Amino acid sequence: MSKSTFKILFYLRKNQVNKDGKVSIMTRLSVNGEVSQFSSKLDVEPELWDVKQGKVVGNSLISRRLNNLLDDIRTSLKNHYHEIETHEAYVTAEKVRNAFLGYSTKQSTLLELFKTHNEDARKLVGISKTEATLSKYDRAYRRLGEFMQAKYKITDIALKEINYKFVTDFETYLRTVSKCNENTTAKFMQMLRMIVIVAKNNGWLFNDPFSNFKIRSKRVDRGYLTDQEIQTIMEKKFSFTRLEQVRDVFIFSCFTGLSYIDVKQLTAQNICTSFDGKQWIMTHRQKTDTPVNVPLLNIPLTILKKYEGKLSKGQLLPVLSNQKLNSYLKEIADLCDIHKNVTFHLARHTFATTTTLSKGVPIETVSKMLGHTNIKTTQIYARITNEKISKDMQLLSSKLDDMEKVTLEKQAL
């Protein structure tokens, strides 16, 4: 790190004379050309001030007292400067000024910074953030507050006091007191780390408490529906319209791969005739704003036609709240004798695995239709089924027939 240029200058504010004929002595700090100035809270007669020396002239008791106080200010400012230079990422004139005046650095505590982060995120809901994401941030904020109260009997902590032990204590609290599983704990730890990174990037935290800490998560197989299970749900007759509608929306996603929010926001403007003369869904993922283009197969097309012109507010499908939809899906699974945790997100996994990959669609194509920017993400969704392995090996076997025939004939000689 290059050495900063630091200068202190005392000068008079001559345009403001008090009733005693005195003017304020001002302090000007300069760090790398950046200037910050403030009153020294001292005043003097203008004729007693030496502009060149930046001090009071004469040897009177008042002159000596004022110069001693100015020296104390200079020494204190230098000490604050060296302290900041030693322990912080960079020095600014404003930092030195605030340290001298006793002003606390903005967002110097963990929860204060986290709260500001969440308030900023709240403004972006509907733009680049979702309500679900904001809810996760707020939940992490509350958990941190509960942890500090339970563990340390404090309501907040200075950023500079966050260390490795604080991080490990929070992880232990989540696993034991909060009874969070490994992956939920990992999510909360990732959010704490996100706030720590914000603090470091702004120069409010200098050591990384996560430097020797590994956030552990466990890969979870969320499952998928088989062709037979999809067929069972599609053919099931329901006594209630709400179950039929939930089934239709779920099956639509099984054959398009759209997430809940993207199905909910689907409008007629997103259904386009593409270069091949067929109907496609052309939209952007609300979560990442990644473009998604999916050719409409016959089944989702039929579902769209079923509800055409029957819904208000431009909706194409009767999408309930995520909570209600998932509740009804569990009811549908019970009625269809499917013993899996059927949620709406399972439809996206089913599209990746059963509808596409197991039918021979390349994973690169599946990734593009899911709106992923990284194929590793697609691999979490798409699984290689035993049926796919069997078909691939049969194809390989047919290609090897001629080679095997020649080999066997040679062995027979």
Secondary structure per residue as TSV (DSSP state, phi and psi in degrees):
chain	resnum	aa	ss	phi	psi
A	1	M	-	360.0	128.5
A	2	S	-	-71.4	149.5
A	3	K	-	-70.3	135.3
A	4	S	-	-82.0	152.6
A	5	T	-	-94.4	122.1
A	6	F	E	-125.9	125.4
A	7	K	E	-134.3	146.4
A	8	I	E	-124.5	132.1
A	9	L	E	-135.7	133.3
A	10	F	E	-104.5	136.3
A	11	Y	E	-148.7	169.2
A	12	L	E	-99.8	143.7
A	13	R	E	-93.3	85.6
A	14	K	E	-73.8	-16.7
A	15	N	E	-82.7	-1.5
A	16	Q	E	-129.3	100.4
A	17	V	E	-104.9	129.3
A	18	N	-	-82.3	-178.3
A	19	K	T	-67.8	-18.7
A	20	D	T	-90.8	4.5
A	21	G	S	79.7	16.1
A	22	K	-	-105.2	159.0
A	23	V	E	-125.5	157.1
A	24	S	E	-73.3	143.4
A	25	I	E	-92.5	119.6
A	26	M	E	-98.7	153.8
A	27	T	E	-114.6	128.3
A	28	R	E	-118.9	124.3
A	29	L	E	-104.7	143.4
A	30	S	E	-135.0	122.2
A	31	V	E	-127.8	113.2
A	32	N	T	53.0	37.9
A	33	G	T	88.2	-13.8
A	34	E	E	-83.6	132.9
A	35	V	E	-114.7	140.1
A	36	S	E	-139.3	136.2
A	37	Q	E	-134.0	153.3
A	38	F	E	-160.3	164.9
A	39	S	E	-79.0	140.8
A	40	S	E	-81.4	-5.2
A	41	K	E	67.3	16.7
A	42	L	E	-115.2	151.0
A	43	D	E	-137.3	160.5
A	44	V	E	-155.4	157.7
A	45	E	-	-69.5	134.0
A	46	P	G	-55.3	-33.4
A	47	E	G	-72.3	-14.3
A	48	L	G	-92.8	2.1
A	49	W	E	-97.2	130.0
A	50	D	E	-96.8	105.4
A	51	V	T	-62.8	-41.8
A	52	K	T	-66.2	-41.8
A	53	Q	T	-84.5	-20.0
A	54	G	T	65.7	43.0
A	55	K	E	-155.3	173.4
A	56	V	E	-85.5	136.5
A	57	V	-	-85.6	163.3
A	58	G	S	95.0	171.0
A	59	N	-	-122.6	19.9
A	60	S	S	-71.1	165.7
A	61	L	H	-59.0	-41.2
A	62	I	H	-65.9	-43.0
A	63	S	H	-62.3	-46.5
A	64	R	H	-62.8	-40.9
A	65	R	H	-63.3	-45.4
A	66	L	H	-63.8	-43.1
A	67	N	H	-66.8	-36.0
A	68	N	H	-63.7	-40.2
A	69	L	H	-67.2	-38.5
A	70	L	H	-65.6	-38.6
A	71	D	H	-63.6	-39.5
A	72	D	H	-62.9	-41.6
A	73	I	H	-62.5	-43.4
A	74	R	H	-62.0	-44.8
A	75	T	H	-63.4	-43.7
A	76	S	H	-63.5	-41.8
A	77	L	H	-63.2	-41.6
A	78	K	H	-63.4	-41.0
A	79	N	H	-62.2	-44.1
A	80	H	H	-63.7	-39.5
A	81	Y	H	-61.2	-48.4
A	82	H	H	-66.2	-35.4
A	83	E	H	-63.6	-46.2
A	84	I	H	-66.9	-40.8
A	85	E	H	-63.4	-35.1
A	86	T	H	-75.5	-40.1
A	87	H	H	-107.9	-11.6
A	88	E	S	-115.2	165.8
A	89	A	S	-66.8	-36.2
A	90	Y	-	-156.6	158.8
A	91	V	-	-108.2	139.2
A	92	T	-	-130.4	157.9
A	93	A	H	-61.3	-37.4
A	94	E	H	-66.1	-37.9
A	95	K	H	-62.2	-44.3
A	96	V	H	-64.1	-44.5
A	97	R	H	-58.9	-48.0
A	98	N	H	-64.6	-38.3
A	99	A	H	-64.0	-41.8
A	100	F	H	-65.8	-42.8
A	101	L	H	-79.4	-7.2
A	102	G	T	83.2	15.7
A	103	Y	-	-78.4	134.0
A	104	S	-	-74.8	143.0
A	105	T	-	-66.1	136.2
A	106	K	T	-58.0	135.0
A	107	Q	T	59.7	45.5
A	108	S	-	-88.0	-2.6
A	109	T	B	-117.6	156.2
A	110	L	H	-61.5	-53.4
A	111	L	H	-69.2	-30.6
A	112	E	H	-65.1	-43.1
A	113	L	H	-67.0	-41.6
A	114	F	H	-63.0	-41.3
A	115	K	H	-62.8	-44.1
A	116	T	H	-62.3	-42.2
A	117	H	H	-58.0	-46.0
A	118	N	H	-67.6	-36.0
A	119	E	H	-64.7	-39.3
A	120	D	H	-65.5	-40.8
A	121	A	H	-64.5	-36.2
A	122	R	H	-61.8	-35.1
A	123	K	H	-69.1	-21.0
A	124	L	T	-96.3	0.6
A	125	V	B	-63.4	128.4
A	126	G	T	90.8	-10.2
A	127	I	T	-108.7	-65.9
A	128	S	T	-130.4	0.9
A	129	K	B	-126.5	156.1
A	130	T	-	-110.3	163.2
A	131	E	H	-60.3	-36.0
A	132	A	H	-63.6	-42.2
A	133	T	H	-64.9	-43.7
A	134	L	H	-61.2	-40.1
A	135	S	H	-60.3	-38.9
A	136	K	H	-66.2	-41.2
A	137	Y	H	-61.4	-46.0
A	138	D	H	-63.9	-38.3
A	139	R	H	-65.7	-40.9
A	140	A	H	-65.3	-38.8
A	141	Y	H	-60.2	-45.6
A	142	R	H	-66.1	-41.4
A	143	R	H	-62.0	-40.6
A	144	L	H	-62.2	-42.9
A	145	G	H	-62.7	-43.4
A	146	E	H	-64.2	-40.1
A	147	F	H	-62.5	-48.6
A	148	M	H	-64.6	-36.1
A	149	Q	H	-67.0	-43.1
A	150	A	H	-72.7	-41.7
A	151	K	H	-85.2	-44.5
A	152	Y	H	-115.2	-4.9
A	153	K	S	59.4	39.2
A	154	I	-	-127.6	158.0
A	155	T	S	-96.8	-13.6
A	156	D	-	-164.8	171.1
A	157	I	-	-142.4	141.5
A	158	A	B	-64.8	141.2
A	159	L	G	-56.3	-39.4
A	160	K	G	-69.3	-13.4
A	161	E	G	-91.6	-6.8
A	162	I	-	-72.7	122.6
A	163	N	-	-133.2	-174.9
A	164	Y	H	-58.9	-39.8
A	165	K	H	-65.1	-38.2
A	166	F	H	-59.5	-43.3
A	167	V	H	-63.8	-48.0
A	168	T	H	-68.3	-34.2
A	169	D	H	-64.1	-39.5
A	170	F	H	-65.3	-42.0
A	171	E	H	-61.4	-44.7
A	172	T	H	-62.3	-42.0
A	173	Y	H	-60.4	-43.6
A	174	L	H	-63.1	-41.8
A	175	R	H	-75.1	-33.4
A	176	T	H	-97.4	-61.0
A	177	V	T	-72.9	-47.7
A	178	S	S	-81.3	-12.0
A	179	K	-	58.9	34.9
A	180	C	-	-79.1	144.5
A	181	N	-	-76.2	178.3
A	182	E	H	-61.9	-40.8
A	183	N	H	-76.1	-37.3
A	184	T	H	-63.9	-41.8
A	185	T	H	-59.3	-43.4
A	186	A	H	-60.8	-39.3
A	187	K	H	-62.9	-44.7
A	188	F	H	-64.8	-39.6
A	189	M	H	-66.0	-37.2
A	190	Q	H	-63.6	-37.0
A	191	M	H	-70.6	-38.4
A	192	L	H	-62.6	-43.0
A	193	R	H	-62.7	-36.7
A	194	M	H	-59.6	-43.1
A	195	I	H	-68.4	-38.5
A	196	V	H	-61.1	-41.1
A	197	I	H	-64.0	-41.3
A	198	V	H	-59.2	-44.6
A	199	A	H	-63.4	-42.8
A	200	K	H	-64.8	-43.5
A	201	N	H	-63.9	-25.9
A	202	N	T	-95.8	1.5
A	203	G	T	78.9	18.4
A	204	W	S	-95.7	-11.4
A	205	L	-	-141.8	136.4
A	206	F	-	-116.0	-33.2
A	207	N	S	-95.9	146.5
A	208	D	-	-95.8	106.5
A	209	P	T	-67.3	-13.1
A	210	F	T	-95.8	4.4
A	211	S	T	-59.8	-34.3
A	212	N	T	-113.4	20.0
A	213	F	-	-112.6	132.2
A	214	K	-	-109.7	122.5
A	215	I	-	-80.2	119.1
A	216	R	-	-102.5	132.6
A	217	S	-	-133.5	157.1
A	218	K	-	-113.9	128.4
A	219	R	-	-68.2	127.0
A	220	V	-	-111.6	129.7
A	221	D	-	-86.0	102.8
A	222	R	-	-75.9	-8.6
A	223	G	-	81.8	-179.1
A	224	Y	-	-163.2	166.4
A	225	L	-	-95.4	145.6
A	226	T	-	-83.4	170.2
A	227	D	H	-56.9	-41.7
A	228	Q	H	-65.1	-40.2
A	229	E	H	-68.5	-39.7
A	230	I	H	-60.8	-45.7
A	231	Q	H	-61.2	-41.0
A	232	T	H	-60.9	-45.2
A	233	I	H	-66.1	-42.0
A	234	M	H	-63.8	-36.1
A	235	E	H	-89.0	-9.3
A	236	K	-	-68.5	133.5
A	237	K	-	-94.4	125.7
A	238	F	-	-108.4	144.8
A	239	S	S	-79.6	-21.7
A	240	F	S	-114.1	137.0
A	241	T	H	-61.2	-37.0
A	242	R	H	-60.6	-39.2
A	243	L	H	-69.1	-37.8
A	244	E	H	-63.9	-42.9
A	245	Q	H	-66.8	-41.3
A	246	V	H	-63.5	-42.2
A	247	R	H	-59.1	-44.4
A	248	D	H	-62.4	-43.5
A	249	V	H	-65.9	-40.9
A	250	F	H	-64.1	-46.6
A	251	I	H	-64.1	-37.2
A	252	F	H	-55.5	-43.6
A	253	S	H	-71.6	-31.6
A	254	C	H	-61.9	-25.8
A	255	F	T	-109.8	4.0
A	256	T	T	-127.7	-23.6
A	257	G	-	79.6	7.2
A	258	L	-	-72.4	143.4
A	259	S	-	-75.4	170.3
A	260	Y	H	-54.7	-52.9
A	261	I	H	-65.9	-33.2
A	262	D	H	-73.7	-32.4
A	263	V	H	-68.9	-42.1
A	264	K	H	-62.1	-35.9
A	265	Q	T	-92.8	3.9
A	266	L	-	-66.8	131.0
A	267	T	-	-128.6	173.7
A	268	A	G	-60.7	-27.4
A	269	Q	G	-66.7	-19.5
A	270	N	G	-87.7	-6.0
A	271	I	E	-101.8	112.9
A	272	C	E	-129.1	152.9
A	273	T	E	-87.5	121.3
A	274	S	-	-93.6	-169.8
A	275	F	T	-60.8	-26.0
A	276	D	T	-89.4	4.7
A	277	G	S	79.5	7.0
A	278	K	S	-109.3	162.9
A	279	Q	E	-78.7	132.9
A	280	W	E	-127.2	152.9
A	281	I	E	-89.2	123.4
A	282	M	E	-126.6	108.1
A	283	T	E	-148.9	-172.3
A	284	H	E	-126.5	139.9
A	285	R	-	-64.1	130.3
A	286	Q	T	-66.5	-31.8
A	287	K	T	-67.4	-42.0
A	288	T	T	-123.7	-5.2
A	289	D	-	63.3	20.6
A	290	T	-	-78.8	136.1
A	291	P	E	-65.1	140.3
A	292	V	E	-129.2	122.3
A	293	N	E	-126.6	115.2
A	294	V	E	-129.0	122.0
A	295	P	E	-64.1	136.4
A	296	L	-	-84.2	118.7
A	297	L	-	-77.2	172.3
A	298	N	H	-61.5	-39.3
A	299	I	H	-64.4	-53.1
A	300	P	H	-63.9	-32.0
A	301	L	H	-62.7	-42.3
A	302	T	H	-62.9	-39.6
A	303	I	H	-65.9	-40.8
A	304	L	H	-62.3	-42.1
A	305	K	H	-65.8	-32.1
A	306	K	H	-61.2	-35.0
A	307	Y	T	-106.8	6.6
A	308	E	T	-59.6	123.7
A	309	G	T	74.5	6.0
A	310	K	T	-102.5	-7.3
A	311	L	S	-116.3	154.1
A	312	S	S	-94.4	172.9
A	313	K	T	59.9	26.4
A	314	G	T	75.5	6.2
A	315	Q	-	-68.3	144.0
A	316	L	S	-95.6	-25.4
A	317	L	S	-136.0	150.8
A	318	P	-	-80.9	79.7
A	319	V	-	-92.6	120.1
A	320	L	-	-83.4	-177.2
A	321	S	-	-64.6	153.5
A	322	N	H	-58.5	-39.4
A	323	Q	H	-64.7	-47.9
A	324	K	H	-66.3	-40.9
A	325	L	H	-60.0	-45.5
A	326	N	H	-67.1	-34.1
A	327	S	H	-64.1	-43.6
A	328	Y	H	-69.7	-31.7
A	329	L	H	-65.0	-35.2
A	330	K	H	-65.9	-37.6
A	331	E	H	-65.1	-41.8
A	332	I	H	-62.7	-42.5
A	333	A	H	-60.1	-41.9
A	334	D	H	-63.3	-44.7
A	335	L	H	-65.6	-28.5
A	336	C	T	-94.9	3.8
A	337	D	T	58.6	41.0
A	338	I	-	-104.3	116.5
A	339	H	-	-97.3	62.8
A	340	K	S	-135.7	158.8
A	341	N	-	-79.6	86.2
A	342	V	-	-83.1	110.4
A	343	T	-	-121.7	169.9
A	344	F	H	-64.1	-34.0
A	345	H	H	-65.7	-22.8
A	346	L	H	-61.3	-27.6
A	347	A	H	-63.6	-37.6
A	348	R	H	-66.3	-40.2
A	349	H	H	-67.4	-37.3
A	350	T	H	-65.8	-40.8
A	351	F	I	-59.4	-44.9
A	352	A	I	-67.3	-39.4
A	353	T	I	-91.9	-59.3
A	354	T	I	-82.0	-46.7
A	355	T	I	-72.7	-34.4
A	356	T	I	-116.1	-67.0
A	357	L	G	-58.7	-45.3
A	358	S	G	-69.6	-14.2
A	359	K	G	-96.0	6.4
A	360	G	T	98.6	3.2
A	361	V	-	-71.5	126.6
A	362	P	-	-59.6	147.2
A	363	I	H	-63.9	-28.4
A	364	E	H	-63.9	-38.8
A	365	T	H	-69.6	-42.2
A	366	V	H	-60.1	-43.8
A	367	S	H	-60.2	-42.5
A	368	K	H	-64.7	-43.2
A	369	M	H	-68.5	-29.7
A	370	L	H	-79.1	-10.9
A	371	G	T	79.1	25.9
A	372	H	-	-86.4	147.3
A	373	T	S	-100.7	-6.4
A	374	N	S	-138.3	128.4
A	375	I	H	-65.8	-23.9
A	376	K	H	-62.0	-34.2
A	377	T	H	-65.7	-41.2
A	378	T	H	-63.1	-34.5
A	379	Q	H	-64.7	-24.1
A	380	I	H	-69.2	-35.5
A	381	Y	H	-83.1	-42.9
A	382	A	-	-95.9	127.1
A	383	R	-	-115.6	148.5
A	384	I	-	-86.7	109.4
A	385	T	-	-81.8	161.4
A	386	N	H	-61.3	-34.6
A	387	E	H	-63.0	-40.0
A	388	K	H	-66.0	-42.1
A	389	I	H	-60.9	-44.1
A	390	S	H	-60.6	-46.7
A	391	K	H	-63.9	-42.0
A	392	D	H	-65.2	-40.3
A	393	M	H	-70.7	-33.5
A	394	Q	H	-64.1	-40.5
A	395	L	H	-64.2	-42.1
A	396	L	H	-63.0	-42.5
A	397	S	H	-59.7	-41.9
A	398	S	H	-65.7	-34.0
A	399	K	H	-73.2	-24.4
A	400	L	H	-92.4	-4.1
A	401	D	H	-53.6	-49.2
A	402	D	H	-62.7	-42.4
A	403	M	H	-63.1	-42.9
A	404	E	H	-64.7	-38.2
A	405	K	H	-63.3	-44.1
A	406	V	H	-64.2	-42.3
A	407	T	H	-63.1	-44.8
A	408	L	H	-64.2	-37.8
A	409	E	H	-65.2	-40.4
A	410	K	H	-64.9	-37.7
A	411	Q	H	-68.4	-29.2
A	412	A	H	-73.8	-21.0
A	413	L	-	-73.1	360.0
